[in-house]
Amino acid sequence: MAMTGAASGKTHRDENFPVASLLIQERVRPTILAFYRFARAADDVADHPRLSVDEKLALLHCLEETLLGKQDGAVDALPLRAALANRGLSARHGQDLLKAFRQDVTKRRYRDWDDLIDYCASSAMPVGRFVLDVHGESRATWQANDALCAALQIINHLQDCAIDYRNLDRVYIPLDVLERNGTTVQALAARRATPALRQCIRELAQRTSTLLDDAEPLAALVSDLRLSLEITVIQRLARTLTGMLVRRDPLSERVHLSKAGVAVTGATAIMRGVGRRIVRRLGTAGHRPQDA
């Protein structure tokens, strides 16, 4: 089944956080970009405003069948299939992502925080796990990765909460948070957030900060220096955006960084990351046993 007409035109340069930036080694960038192309195609299908539920599910099935080599109908899955074969990697992470996109098609509300994190386990965590696997990193990094990826996903949800509701009738703010603060999903249709909705967003942003705390060790756990620096940049951007969500109203105010803001934040994070690596290496060297 052809994917014609479902594409949004977005690329990895349009994303909130870096995707295979120049920090990443050239030898792995094509593989990561192939995964992004696959994910972007699935996201575009799930979010398409005119496709029916059945049409969306059929297109997502076509993506999976092509990824697994059972057909060639989804051209956006072919580069990833080839990359996985070349590197001897499993299709598992791509299949996990498709589970989340199918959920996007059929599920529009989330009961509580645990329900939302369960969604993130398919929609976000596989992305970071794939990048770590491509770099040959230990699975000991997965716990911190999962916390970071969940945080990034929830930041995106909060930034786009009004757009998702107005365009797709999709709400990722858990229903129990809305109820506890005395409001409903209909508040997302307003031009400005009510005090109750602002409190919901602040509460979720603060819980996201806790996820970022859990993810803090990730950069140090990663062996590849350039990947470690990219993670450091992403963590710093996430901290900045979470702070903005605590202070600002995503219904009426900008809660995205400008290109200049991203550049400054990224440069600061890189310098900090390099500094930490140097200090850690000096500390390790200082504790080596002396030669007899």
Number of C-alpha atoms within 10 A of each C-alpha: 15 12 18 8 10 20 15 13 9 12 12 15 11 10 10 18 18 18 19 21 16 11 17 19 15 11 10 14 18 15 23 20 18 20 24 20 21 25 21 19 24 30 22 19 28 27 20 19 11 10 15 12 14 11 13 23 21 15 22 24 17 22 30 21 17 21 26 18 14 10 14 17 18 22 19 22 26 21 18 24 22 15 17 18 12 10 10 10 14 14 16 12 22 26 18 17 24 24 16 22 25 20 16 19 19 15 13 14 17 19 13 15 17 11 14 18 20 13 22 22 20 21 25 25 26 22 23 20 21 21 19 20 16 18 17 12 17 13 11 11 19 20 15 20 27 24 24 28 25 26 30 26 18 23 24 18 17 25 23 16 22 26 18 18 18 14 11 16 14 22 22 22 24 19 17 16 20 19 13 11 15 12 18 16 20 11 17 21 14 12 13 16 20 15 13 17 23 20 16 24 26 21 16 22 24 16 16 23 19 15 19 24 16 17 23 18 15 21 25 18 15 20 14 16 17 19 20 22 24 24 26 25 26 23 25 19 24 22 19 17 21 27 16 20 24 19 14 17 22 24 23 12 14 13 23 17 15 10 9 9 13 20 14 12 17 21 13 14 21 21 14 15 22 16 12 14 17 12 12 13 12 11 11 10 10 10 9 8 7 6 4 3
